[in-house]
Amino acid sequence: MGEAQEILNGLREPVRGLRSAAPEAWSGFAAMHGAAMADGVISRRLKELIALAIAVTRECDGCIASHAKAAARHGASREEVAETLSVALLMNGGPATVYGPRAFAAFEEFAAGAGTGVD
C-alpha cells in the first residue's frame, strides 16, 4: 500500500465519526460535491485536475490523495497531471515544490493501481 492510500485509510474512521455527529452538514457537503464534480461542460477528469491543483495550493494531504485517486480513476494522464501541477507551482510558489511532488506521487500510485477503491 502506498503513502497516499495510507493517508486515505487514516482519515476513514475520523471522517465517519464526524459525519455521524453532524449528518446534515455532511449530507449537504456530499450533495454539493456531487453537483460540482458531475460531468458537464467541463468533464469530471478536468474537474479532478483542478481540485488536485487547489489541494496542492491548500497544502492538504488528504485532499491531494483523494483527488489524485479520482483523477486516475477518471482517466487523467501523467502528462495532464504534470502540467496541472505546474500551474499550482506558478500560483503557489515554494509550498508547491513540496506538495506538488506529493500530488504527482499520489497520482502515480493510484494510476498504477488503475485508481481502484473508494474515493
C-alpha positions in Angstrom: 0.0 0.0 0.0 1.3 3.4 -0.9 1.6 6.5 1.2 -1.4 8.3 -0.4 -3.7 5.3 0.2 -2.5 5.2 3.8 -3.5 8.8 4.2 -7.0 8.0 2.9 -7.2 5.0 5.2 -6.1 7.0 8.2 -8.9 9.5 7.6 -11.7 6.9 7.1 -12.7 6.4 10.8 -12.3 10.1 11.9 -14.5 11.1 9.0 -17.1 8.5 9.8 -17.2 9.7 13.4 -17.7 13.4 12.4 -20.1 12.5 9.7 -22.3 10.6 12.2 -22.1 13.5 14.7 -23.1 16.2 12.1 -25.0 14.3 9.4 -26.9 17.2 7.9 -23.8 19.3 7.2 -22.0 16.2 5.7 -25.1 15.4 3.6 -25.1 19.0 2.3 -21.4 18.8 1.5 -21.9 15.4 -0.3 -24.7 16.9 -2.4 -22.5 20.0 -3.3 -19.6 17.7 -4.1 -21.8 15.6 -6.4 -23.2 18.6 -8.2 -19.8 20.4 -8.5 -17.9 17.3 -9.7 -20.5 15.9 -12.2 -19.7 15.8 -15.8 -21.0 18.9 -17.5 -19.4 21.4 -19.9 -16.2 20.6 -18.0 -15.5 16.9 -17.7 -15.1 15.1 -14.3 -11.5 14.4 -15.4 -10.7 18.1 -15.8 -12.5 19.0 -12.5 -10.4 16.4 -10.6 -7.3 18.0 -12.1 -8.5 21.5 -10.9 -9.3 20.1 -7.5 -5.8 18.5 -7.4 -4.1 21.8 -8.1 -6.2 23.5 -5.4 -5.4 20.7 -3.0 -1.7 21.5 -3.6 -2.2 25.2 -3.0 -4.1 24.5 0.2 -1.4 22.1 1.3 -3.9 19.4 2.2 -2.5 15.8 2.0 -5.9 14.2 2.4 -7.3 16.3 -0.4 -4.3 15.5 -2.6 -4.7 11.8 -2.0 -8.5 11.9 -2.7 -8.2 14.0 -5.9 -5.2 12.2 -7.2 -7.1 8.9 -6.9 -10.2 10.4 -8.5 -8.1 11.9 -11.4 -6.6 8.5 -12.0 -10.0 6.8 -11.9 -11.4 9.4 -14.4 -8.6 8.9 -16.9 -6.2 11.8 -16.3 -2.8 11.2 -17.9 0.5 11.6 -16.3 1.2 14.5 -18.6 -2.0 16.2 -17.7 -1.2 15.9 -14.0 2.3 17.2 -14.5 1.0 20.3 -16.4 -1.7 20.9 -13.8 0.8 20.8 -11.0 3.0 23.2 -13.0 0.1 25.7 -12.7 -0.1 25.0 -9.0 3.6 25.7 -8.8 3.1 29.0 -10.6 0.3 30.1 -8.4 1.7 28.9 -5.0 5.4 29.1 -5.4 7.6 27.4 -2.8 5.0 25.3 -0.9 4.0 23.8 -4.3 7.6 22.4 -4.6 6.7 20.3 -1.6 3.0 19.5 -2.2 3.2 19.2 -6.0 5.6 16.3 -5.9 3.4 14.7 -3.3 0.4 15.0 -5.6 2.3 13.6 -8.5 3.5 10.6 -6.5 -0.1 10.1 -5.2 -1.4 10.2 -8.8 1.2 7.7 -10.0 0.4 5.4 -7.0 -3.3 5.3 -8.0 -2.7 5.3 -11.7 -0.5 2.2 -11.3 -3.4 0.5 -9.5 -5.9 1.8 -12.0 -7.3 4.1 -9.3 -9.4 1.3 -7.8 -11.1 1.6 -4.4 -13.2 4.2 -2.7 -12.8 7.9 -3.4 
